[in-house]
Amino acid sequence: MALDLTVEQKELGKANFQSATEGLSRRGFMKSVVAGAAVVPVAAAVYFGYESIHGKPVKAALIGTGDEGGVLLGEHNPDYLQFIAACDIRPSNRKRIIEGDPKVPLRKGFKKVYGEGYAKDIDAKHFYTDYREMLDKEKDIEAVVVALPLHLHADVSIECMEKGKHVLCEKLMAPTVTDCRRMIDAAKRHNRILSIGHQRHYSMLYAQALELIKSDVLGDIKHIRALWHRNFSWRWEEEPGQDVAAGLIQPYYRDGWTPPIGKLDYEELKERVKTLGYKDIYELIRWRLYQRTGGGLMAELGSHQLDACSIFLGHVHPLSVQGVGTRSFFGGPDAKPFRNNREINDHVFVTYEFPGKNHPKGPNKGSDPSDVVVMTYSSISTNGFEQYGECLMGSRGTLIVEGEQSAMLFKENKPGGKAAPPKSTTMTVTTTAGGKPAMESGPTWGGPPPAAAASATIGGGAAPVAISRGYREEMEDFAYCIRQWDSGLGYQKKEGTSEYVQRLPRCHGEVAMADAIIALTSNMAMERQERIVFKEDWFKSDSTEVPEKK
């Protein structure tokens, strides 16, 4: 993410971030939370406003046990949510969700989460290939987690809510804004909670970054650079023991979105492809490669970071978007010879204008229409040199959030002060005469501040511990909201406000619809090769205005 930072400078930036957040907490500018791995679960619950479940965990079913479904099962807390049934049409997914995925630690599987006996019982008695059959037979299901291809989100979620189940649906919310509104309407009509899986709303790392931004330590932010780059240019080779289906087009490159099609899935599904709603086995297995079923890089990857940037800027809506999308490496749908052919772009480069703090549409509702923040986003498929993340550039400092695992903070030089490279300067947070926090330089490069050094080690120091990416917390909060839900109150609003009486998940339907609008409109801007100006009516759940009509 930061191209020219040395290892020492990165560690200094991490130490600066920790020092600043702890300093703000001590001075009362920030909620008293700690990012240390040992206390994150407790601190997260306090910070995000939920408590332990009072009573039994919510009984849930998992619809879709593929890549994301495996992560959600692996990361959930059984004290809050108990998965009592699962559903998937692919036998390979069924096997993996039971056994776990040794290649991806987050996908632990039923055996590791619940034990071998429980896993065998799920596999033998409570695993389905038809979610409707599951909903009819499993009478104890209170909630459903939907981790299906994008084109199925709306219809399956709505049907589950019609059956009286609360729903946590994976992102992107839906392939059209109309579908998003249908989901919101169903939640209100059937008095059910609808949560959407943008997990950065529950990341303690992003929460701390947001508190730092809100304290104004960075000064006036005018540019955000976000990216998610990967390299899928290596030739694919069949691995020993990998039983791929004969006679089918297998991958040309090692590309996570063009998986090999195994014999087990092909034999089970080849006669059912059309009745399941897919044009062929390739669309079913490789659904991310098609506009109809997947939505492309902006839906799958860009939506995460657009969501984060919107949060950083005060939950504001963008003003405009323009961009370029190319299919410049992989082949098009009908290209020959086969090169992991796809309908979607393999490289996207998008530019947004967001309202700044003092813009009329900004968080301060100011009077300066020229106060604009420019955000650039790129996602490419042929180079993985940079770690994914976001870089916020303010008039007083720079904040880099990298890989959902670390944050680095650097101070801008103050005129007239001692000249020192910002990337090699320690810093602390002080309070100005006006009562505002400000960054002050410490000694020029001499290592991290002592208070932060222990957590800023590489190799020989304390063992690095993965920071929660928010999956666990979003599911805990979902379960907590269910246990607090009063059907008699439903979606009533507080008198004279737009705030709901009852507590909803942080990323409920109306919040997630905004994320979907930003990603979907970006695709339109690239396809039409034009600058699109966002309309506020698009973001209203009770409006009929949608960007797709334009």
C-alpha positions as CSV (number, residue, x, y, z in Angstrom):
1,M,0.0,0.0,0.0
2,A,2.9,2.4,0.8
3,L,5.4,1.8,-2.0
4,D,8.5,3.5,-0.6
5,L,8.3,2.8,3.2
6,T,11.1,0.8,4.7
7,V,10.4,-1.9,7.3
8,E,11.5,0.4,10.0
9,Q,9.3,3.3,8.8
10,K,6.3,0.9,8.7
11,E,6.9,-0.1,12.3
12,L,7.2,3.6,13.2
13,G,3.9,4.3,11.5
14,K,2.2,1.5,13.4
15,A,3.6,2.7,16.7
16,N,2.6,6.3,15.9
17,F,-1.0,5.0,15.2
18,Q,-1.1,3.2,18.5
19,S,0.4,6.1,20.4
20,A,-2.1,8.5,18.9
21,T,-5.2,6.4,19.6
22,E,-4.1,5.7,23.2
23,G,-3.4,9.5,23.6
24,L,-6.8,10.4,22.3
25,S,-8.4,7.9,24.6
26,R,-6.6,9.3,27.6
27,R,-7.6,12.8,26.7
28,G,-11.3,11.9,26.3
29,F,-11.5,12.5,22.5
30,M,-12.0,8.8,21.8
31,K,-13.9,5.9,23.3
32,S,-11.7,4.0,25.7
33,V,-10.9,0.9,23.7
34,V,-7.8,-1.1,23.2
35,A,-6.6,-2.8,20.0
36,G,-4.5,-5.4,21.7
37,A,-5.4,-8.9,20.6
38,A,-6.2,-10.1,24.1
39,V,-9.0,-7.6,24.7
40,V,-10.5,-7.0,21.2
41,P,-13.6,-9.3,21.6
42,V,-14.7,-7.6,24.8
43,A,-13.8,-4.1,23.7
44,A,-15.6,-4.7,20.4
45,A,-18.9,-5.5,22.1
46,V,-18.7,-2.5,24.3
47,Y,-17.6,-0.2,21.4
48,F,-20.3,-1.4,19.0
49,G,-23.0,-1.4,21.6
50,Y,-24.0,-5.0,22.2
51,E,-23.7,-7.4,25.1
52,S,-23.6,-11.1,25.7
53,I,-26.7,-13.1,24.7
54,H,-29.2,-13.5,27.5
55,G,-30.5,-17.0,27.1
56,K,-29.8,-19.5,24.4
57,P,-27.9,-18.7,21.2
58,V,-29.9,-17.9,18.1
59,K,-30.5,-21.0,16.1
60,A,-29.5,-20.3,12.5
61,A,-29.1,-21.9,9.1
62,L,-26.4,-21.3,6.5
63,I,-27.5,-21.1,2.9
64,G,-24.5,-21.2,0.7
65,T,-21.4,-23.0,2.0
66,G,-18.8,-21.9,-0.5
67,D,-15.9,-19.5,0.0
68,E,-17.7,-16.8,2.0
69,G,-20.1,-19.2,3.7
70,G,-17.0,-21.1,5.0
71,V,-15.5,-17.9,6.5
72,L,-18.8,-17.0,8.2
73,L,-19.2,-20.4,9.8
74,G,-15.5,-20.4,10.8
75,E,-15.6,-17.0,12.3
76,H,-18.9,-17.0,14.1
77,N,-19.2,-17.3,17.9
78,P,-21.4,-20.3,19.0
79,D,-22.3,-18.5,22.2
80,Y,-24.3,-16.1,20.1
81,L,-25.3,-18.0,16.9
82,Q,-25.7,-21.8,16.6
83,F,-25.8,-23.2,13.1
84,I,-28.2,-26.1,13.2
85,A,-28.6,-26.7,9.4
86,A,-26.9,-25.9,6.1
87,C,-27.8,-25.9,2.4
88,D,-25.7,-26.0,-0.8
89,I,-26.2,-27.6,-4.2
90,R,-22.5,-28.4,-4.7
91,P,-21.2,-31.6,-3.1
92,S,-17.6,-30.2,-2.9
93,N,-18.8,-27.2,-0.8
94,R,-20.7,-29.6,1.4
95,K,-17.5,-31.6,2.1
96,R,-15.4,-28.6,2.7
97,I,-17.8,-26.9,5.1
98,I,-17.9,-30.1,7.2
99,E,-14.2,-30.9,7.1
100,G,-12.8,-27.4,6.9
101,D,-10.3,-25.9,4.5
102,P,-6.7,-26.5,5.4
103,K,-5.6,-23.8,2.9
104,V,-7.7,-21.0,4.5
105,P,-7.5,-20.9,8.3
106,L,-10.7,-18.7,8.5
107,R,-12.7,-21.6,7.0
108,K,-12.6,-23.9,10.0
109,G,-15.6,-26.2,9.1
110,F,-18.2,-27.8,11.4
111,K,-15.7,-30.3,12.8
112,K,-13.4,-27.7,14.3
113,V,-16.1,-25.3,15.4
114,Y,-18.5,-27.8,16.9
115,G,-16.7,-31.1,17.2
116,E,-16.8,-34.3,15.1
117,G,-20.1,-35.7,16.5
118,Y,-22.0,-32.5,15.8
119,A,-20.5,-32.3,12.3
120,K,-21.5,-35.8,11.5
121,D,-25.1,-35.1,12.7
122,I,-25.3,-32.0,10.5
123,D,-23.9,-33.9,7.5
124,A,-26.3,-36.9,7.9
125,K,-29.5,-35.2,9.0
126,H,-29.5,-31.4,8.5
127,F,-27.8,-30.7,5.2
128,Y,-30.0,-29.8,2.2
129,T,-29.7,-29.0,-1.4
130,D,-33.0,-27.1,-1.5
131,Y,-33.3,-24.2,1.0
132,R,-37.1,-24.3,0.8
133,E,-37.1,-27.9,2.0
134,M,-34.8,-26.9,4.8
135,L,-37.0,-24.0,5.9
136,D,-40.0,-26.3,5.9
137,K,-38.4,-29.1,7.8
138,E,-36.2,-27.3,10.3
139,K,-38.8,-25.7,12.5
140,D,-36.3,-24.4,15.1
141,I,-34.5,-22.0,12.6
142,E,-34.8,-18.4,13.9
143,A,-32.3,-16.8,11.5
144,V,-30.7,-17.5,8.1
145,V,-27.2,-16.4,6.9
146,V,-27.3,-16.1,3.1
147,A,-23.9,-16.5,1.3
148,L,-25.0,-17.2,-2.3
149,P,-24.0,-15.6,-5.6
150,L,-25.2,-12.0,-5.9
151,H,-28.1,-12.6,-8.3
152,L,-29.8,-14.8,-5.7
153,H,-29.5,-12.4,-2.7
154,A,-32.8,-10.6,-3.0
155,D,-35.1,-13.5,-3.8
156,V,-33.7,-15.9,-1.3
157,S,-33.5,-13.3,1.5
158,I,-37.1,-12.1,0.9
159,E,-38.4,-15.7,0.9
160,C,-36.6,-16.4,4.2
161,M,-38.2,-13.2,5.7
162,E,-41.6,-14.3,4.4
163,K,-41.1,-17.5,6.3
164,G,-40.5,-15.5,9.5
165,K,-36.7,-15.7,9.6
166,H,-34.3,-12.9,10.4
167,V,-31.6,-12.5,7.7
168,L,-27.9,-11.7,7.5
169,C,-27.1,-11.6,3.8
170,E,-23.6,-11.3,2.4
171,K,-22.6,-8.2,0.4
172,L,-23.1,-6.8,-2.2
173,M,-26.7,-6.4,-1.1
174,A,-28.3,-7.0,-4.5
175,P,-27.6,-6.6,-8.2
176,T,-30.0,-3.6,-8.6
177,V,-31.2,-0.8,-6.4
178,T,-34.8,-2.0,-7.1
179,D,-33.9,-5.4,-5.5
180,C,-32.3,-3.6,-2.5
181,R,-35.6,-1.8,-1.9
182,R,-37.5,-5.0,-2.3
183,M,-35.4,-6.5,0.5
184,I,-35.9,-3.5,2.8
185,D,-39.6,-3.5,2.1
186,A,-39.8,-7.3,2.9
187,A,-38.0,-6.7,6.2
188,K,-40.5,-4.1,7.3
189,R,-43.6,-5.9,6.1
190,H,-42.6,-9.2,7.8
191,N,-41.1,-7.5,10.9
192,R,-37.8,-9.2,10.5
193,I,-34.2,-7.9,10.9
194,L,-32.2,-7.6,7.7
195,S,-28.4,-7.2,8.1
196,I,-25.9,-7.0,5.2
197,G,-22.3,-8.4,5.6
198,H,-20.1,-5.4,5.1
199,Q,-17.8,-6.4,7.9
200,R,-15.7,-3.3,8.1
201,H,-18.6,-1.7,10.0
202,Y,-17.5,-4.1,12.8
203,S,-13.7,-3.9,12.5
204,M,-12.0,-2.4,15.6
205,L,-9.1,-1.3,13.5
206,Y,-11.4,0.7,11.3
207,A,-13.3,2.0,14.3
208,Q,-10.1,3.3,15.8
209,A,-9.0,4.9,12.5
210,L,-12.4,6.6,12.3
211,E,-12.1,8.0,15.8
212,L,-8.7,9.3,14.9
213,I,-10.1,11.0,11.7
214,K,-13.1,12.5,13.7
215,S,-10.6,14.0,16.2
216,D,-9.3,16.1,13.3
217,V,-5.7,15.0,13.9
218,L,-5.2,14.4,10.1
219,G,-6.5,17.9,9.4
220,D,-8.3,18.5,6.1
221,I,-8.5,15.3,4.1
222,K,-8.6,16.0,0.3
223,H,-7.5,12.7,-1.2
224,I,-8.0,9.0,-0.5
225,R,-6.3,6.3,-2.5
226,A,-7.7,2.8,-2.2
227,L,-6.7,-0.3,-4.0
228,W,-7.0,-4.1,-4.1
229,H,-4.6,-5.7,-6.5
230,R,-3.9,-9.4,-7.2
231,N,-1.9,-11.4,-9.6
232,F,-3.7,-14.2,-11.5
233,S,-1.2,-14.4,-14.4
234,W,0.4,-17.7,-13.5
235,R,-0.3,-20.9,-15.5
236,W,-2.7,-23.3,-13.8
237,E,-1.6,-26.9,-13.3
238,E,-3.7,-29.8,-12.0
239,E,-2.6,-30.7,-8.5
240,P,-1.9,-34.2,-7.3
241,G,-5.2,-35.8,-6.2
242,Q,-7.3,-33.1,-7.8
243,D,-10.1,-35.0,-9.5
244,V,-11.2,-32.6,-12.3
245,A,-14.0,-33.4,-14.7
246,A,-12.8,-34.7,-18.1
247,G,-14.0,-33.0,-21.3
248,L,-14.6,-29.6,-19.7
249,I,-12.6,-26.4,-20.1
250,Q,-10.4,-26.1,-17.1
251,P,-8.5,-22.9,-16.1
252,Y,-5.6,-21.6,-18.1
253,Y,-4.4,-19.4,-15.3
254,R,-4.3,-19.8,-11.5
255,D,-7.3,-17.5,-10.9
256,G,-9.5,-17.7,-7.8
257,W,-12.5,-16.7,-9.8
258,T,-12.0,-19.4,-12.4
259,P,-11.7,-22.6,-10.2
260,P,-11.3,-26.0,-11.8
261,I,-14.5,-27.9,-12.1
262,G,-14.3,-31.1,-10.2
263,K,-15.8,-34.5,-11.2
264,L,-17.9,-34.6,-8.0
265,D,-19.7,-31.3,-8.8
266,Y,-20.1,-32.0,-12.5
267,E,-21.6,-35.4,-12.1
268,E,-24.0,-34.2,-9.5
269,L,-25.1,-31.0,-11.3
270,K,-24.7,-31.5,-15.0
271,E,-28.4,-32.6,-15.5
272,R,-29.7,-29.9,-13.2
273,V,-27.9,-26.8,-14.5
274,K,-30.8,-25.3,-16.5
275,T,-33.4,-26.1,-13.8
276,L,-31.2,-24.3,-11.2
277,G,-31.3,-21.2,-13.4
278,Y,-27.8,-21.2,-15.0
279,K,-27.0,-21.4,-18.7
280,D,-24.3,-23.9,-18.2
281,I,-22.0,-25.5,-15.7
282,Y,-19.4,-22.8,-16.1
283,E,-21.8,-20.0,-15.0
284,L,-22.9,-22.1,-12.0
285,I,-19.4,-22.8,-10.7
286,R,-17.6,-19.6,-12.0
287,W,-20.5,-17.2,-11.3
288,R,-18.2,-14.3,-10.3
289,L,-17.1,-14.0,-14.0
290,Y,-20.5,-13.0,-15.3
291,Q,-22.3,-9.7,-14.9
292,R,-25.7,-11.3,-14.3
293,T,-24.6,-13.5,-11.5
294,G,-21.6,-11.7,-9.9
295,G,-21.3,-8.0,-10.6
296,G,-17.6,-7.9,-11.2
297,L,-14.7,-6.4,-9.2
298,M,-16.6,-3.4,-7.9
299,A,-19.3,-5.6,-6.3
300,E,-16.9,-8.2,-4.9
301,L,-13.9,-6.1,-3.9
302,G,-14.5,-2.4,-4.5
303,S,-17.6,-2.4,-2.4
304,H,-15.6,-3.1,0.8
305,Q,-13.3,-0.1,0.3
306,L,-16.0,2.3,-0.9
307,D,-17.9,1.4,2.2
308,A,-14.8,2.1,4.3
309,C,-14.2,5.5,2.7
310,S,-17.8,6.5,3.1
311,I,-17.5,5.7,6.8
312,F,-14.2,7.7,7.1
313,L,-15.8,10.7,5.5
314,G,-18.9,10.7,7.8
315,H,-21.3,8.3,6.0
316,V,-21.6,10.8,3.2
317,H,-22.8,9.9,-0.3
318,P,-20.5,10.5,-3.3
319,L,-21.2,13.4,-5.7
320,S,-19.9,11.8,-8.9
321,V,-18.0,8.8,-10.4
322,Q,-16.2,8.2,-13.6
323,G,-13.7,5.4,-14.6
324,V,-12.2,3.0,-16.9
325,G,-12.8,-0.8,-16.9
326,T,-10.8,-3.1,-19.2
327,R,-10.7,-6.8,-20.0
328,S,-7.1,-6.5,-21.1
329,F,-5.6,-9.8,-19.9
330,F,-8.2,-12.5,-19.7
331,G,-10.2,-13.4,-22.8
332,G,-13.7,-12.2,-23.5
333,P,-16.7,-14.5,-23.3
334,D,-16.1,-16.0,-26.8
335,A,-12.4,-15.5,-27.1
336,K,-10.3,-18.4,-28.4
337,P,-8.1,-20.0,-27.2
338,F,-9.5,-20.0,-23.7
339,R,-7.7,-17.7,-21.3
340,N,-10.0,-17.8,-18.2
341,N,-12.7,-16.1,-20.4
342,R,-15.1,-13.7,-18.6
343,E,-17.8,-11.1,-19.1
344,I,-16.5,-8.8,-16.3
345,N,-13.5,-6.5,-16.3
346,D,-10.2,-7.7,-15.1
347,H,-8.9,-4.2,-14.3
348,V,-10.9,-1.3,-13.0
349,F,-9.8,2.3,-12.3
350,V,-12.4,4.6,-10.8
351,T,-12.4,8.2,-9.5
352,Y,-15.0,9.6,-7.1
353,E,-15.8,13.1,-5.8
354,F,-17.1,13.0,-2.2
355,P,-18.3,16.1,-0.2
356,G,-15.8,17.4,2.2
357,K,-16.6,18.5,5.8
358,N,-17.8,21.9,4.8
359,H,-19.6,21.0,1.6
360,P,-23.4,21.5,1.6
361,K,-23.7,17.7,1.5
362,G,-20.9,17.1,3.9
363,P,-21.1,16.0,7.5
364,N,-21.0,19.7,8.7
365,K,-23.6,20.8,6.1
366,G,-21.5,23.8,5.3
367,S,-21.7,26.3,2.5
368,D,-18.6,25.6,0.4
369,P,-19.5,23.6,-2.7
370,S,-15.8,23.5,-3.7
371,D,-14.9,21.5,-0.6
372,V,-14.5,18.1,-2.3
373,V,-12.5,15.0,-1.5
374,V,-11.2,13.0,-4.4
375,M,-11.0,9.2,-4.0
376,T,-9.3,6.9,-6.5
377,Y,-9.8,3.2,-6.5
378,S,-8.2,0.5,-8.6
379,S,-8.4,-3.3,-8.7
380,I,-6.2,-5.1,-11.1
381,S,-5.6,-8.8,-11.7
382,T,-2.0,-9.0,-13.0
383,N,0.2,-7.5,-10.2
384,G,0.1,-8.1,-6.5
385,F,3.0,-5.9,-5.5
386,E,1.0,-3.6,-3.2
387,Q,-1.0,-4.8,-0.2
388,Y,-4.7,-3.8,-0.4
389,G,-5.9,-1.0,1.8
390,E,-6.7,2.7,2.0
391,C,-4.4,5.8,2.2
392,L,-6.0,9.0,3.6
393,M,-4.0,12.2,3.0
394,G,-4.8,15.1,5.2
395,S,-3.2,18.6,5.7
396,R,-1.7,17.5,9.0
397,G,-1.0,13.8,8.5
398,T,-1.4,10.6,6.5
399,L,-3.2,7.5,7.6
400,I,-2.7,4.1,5.9
401,V,-4.9,1.2,6.7
402,E,-3.3,-1.9,5.2
403,G,-4.7,-5.4,4.6
404,E,-7.4,-5.0,7.4
405,Q,-4.6,-5.9,9.8
406,S,-2.6,-2.7,10.5
407,A,-2.7,1.1,10.5
408,M,0.2,3.5,10.1
409,L,0.2,7.2,10.9
410,F,2.6,9.9,9.8
411,K,2.8,13.6,10.6
412,E,3.3,16.4,8.1
413,N,6.2,18.8,8.7
414,K,5.3,22.1,10.3
415,P,6.9,25.2,8.7
416,G,9.6,26.7,10.8
417,G,10.2,23.6,12.8
418,K,13.1,21.2,12.7
419,A,13.3,19.6,9.3
420,A,12.6,15.9,9.5
421,P,11.3,13.3,7.0
422,P,7.6,12.7,8.0
423,K,8.1,9.0,7.3
424,S,10.8,8.7,9.9
425,T,9.5,10.9,12.7
426,T,7.9,9.7,15.9
427,M,4.9,11.6,17.2
428,T,2.5,12.0,20.1
429,V,-0.9,13.6,20.5
430,T,-1.2,16.8,22.5
431,T,-4.1,19.2,23.3
432,T,-4.1,22.7,21.8
433,A,-5.1,25.9,23.6
434,G,-8.5,25.5,21.9
435,G,-9.0,22.1,23.4
436,K,-8.4,20.2,20.1
437,P,-6.0,17.3,19.7
438,A,-2.9,17.8,17.5
439,M,0.1,15.7,16.5
440,E,3.5,16.8,17.8
441,S,6.9,15.4,16.6
442,G,9.0,13.4,18.9
443,P,12.7,12.8,18.3
444,T,13.7,12.2,14.7
445,W,14.1,8.5,13.9
446,G,15.2,6.6,16.9
447,G,12.7,3.8,16.9
448,P,9.1,3.6,18.1
449,P,7.9,5.3,21.2
450,P,8.6,2.9,24.2
451,A,4.9,2.5,25.1
452,A,4.1,1.2,21.6
453,A,7.3,-0.7,20.8
454,A,6.1,-4.0,22.2
455,S,3.2,-4.2,19.7
456,A,5.3,-3.0,16.8
457,T,7.7,-5.9,16.6
458,I,8.5,-8.0,13.6
459,G,10.0,-11.4,14.0
460,G,12.1,-11.4,17.2
461,G,9.5,-9.6,19.4
462,A,6.0,-10.5,20.4
463,A,4.3,-13.0,18.0
464,P,2.0,-11.2,15.6
465,V,-1.7,-11.8,16.2
466,A,-4.3,-11.4,13.5
467,I,-6.7,-8.6,14.2
468,S,-10.4,-9.4,13.8
469,R,-11.7,-8.4,10.4
470,G,-15.2,-7.9,11.8
471,Y,-17.0,-11.1,10.7
472,R,-17.3,-12.4,14.3
473,E,-18.6,-9.1,15.6
474,E,-21.1,-8.5,12.8
475,M,-22.7,-11.9,13.6
476,E,-22.6,-11.4,17.3
477,D,-24.4,-8.0,16.9
478,F,-26.9,-9.6,14.5
479,A,-27.8,-12.3,17.1
480,Y,-27.9,-9.7,19.9
481,C,-30.4,-7.6,17.9
482,I,-32.6,-10.6,17.3
483,R,-32.7,-11.4,21.1
484,Q,-33.6,-7.7,21.7
485,W,-36.2,-7.5,18.9
486,D,-39.8,-6.6,19.9
487,S,-42.2,-7.6,17.1
488,G,-44.8,-5.2,18.6
489,L,-42.5,-2.2,17.8
490,G,-41.3,-3.4,14.5
491,Y,-39.7,-0.6,12.4
492,Q,-41.4,2.3,14.2
493,K,-39.4,5.5,14.2
494,K,-38.8,7.9,17.1
495,E,-41.3,10.8,16.8
496,G,-40.0,13.6,14.7
497,T,-36.8,11.8,13.6
498,S,-35.5,9.3,11.1
499,E,-34.1,7.1,13.9
500,Y,-35.7,3.7,14.6
501,V,-37.1,3.0,18.1
502,Q,-35.5,-0.5,18.1
503,R,-31.8,-1.2,17.8
504,L,-30.8,-2.4,14.3
505,P,-27.5,-3.9,13.1
506,R,-24.9,-1.2,12.2
507,C,-25.2,-2.3,8.5
508,H,-28.9,-2.8,8.1
509,G,-30.7,-2.7,4.8
510,E,-30.8,1.1,4.3
511,V,-27.1,1.5,5.1
512,A,-26.1,-1.3,2.8
513,M,-28.3,0.0,0.0
514,A,-26.0,3.1,-0.2
515,D,-23.0,0.8,-0.6
516,A,-24.7,-1.1,-3.4
517,I,-25.6,2.1,-5.2
518,I,-22.0,3.3,-5.2
519,A,-20.6,0.0,-6.6
520,L,-23.4,-0.5,-9.2
521,T,-23.2,3.1,-10.5
522,S,-19.4,2.7,-10.8
523,N,-20.0,-0.2,-13.2
524,M,-22.4,1.9,-15.2
525,A,-19.9,4.8,-15.4
526,M,-17.2,2.4,-16.8
527,E,-19.6,0.7,-19.2
528,R,-21.0,4.0,-20.6
529,Q,-17.6,5.8,-20.4
530,E,-19.2,8.8,-18.8
531,R,-19.2,10.8,-15.6
532,I,-22.3,10.0,-13.5
533,V,-23.6,12.5,-11.0
534,F,-25.3,10.8,-8.0
535,K,-28.9,11.8,-7.1
536,E,-30.0,11.9,-3.4
537,D,-33.3,10.2,-4.3
538,W,-31.4,7.1,-5.3
539,F,-30.4,6.6,-1.7
540,K,-33.9,6.8,-0.3
541,S,-35.5,3.5,0.4
542,D,-39.0,4.8,-0.3
543,S,-38.1,6.4,-3.6
544,T,-38.7,5.0,-7.0
545,E,-35.7,6.8,-8.6
546,V,-32.9,4.4,-9.5
547,P,-29.6,4.8,-11.3
548,E,-30.4,1.9,-13.6
549,K,-33.3,3.8,-15.2
550,K,-30.8,6.4,-16.4
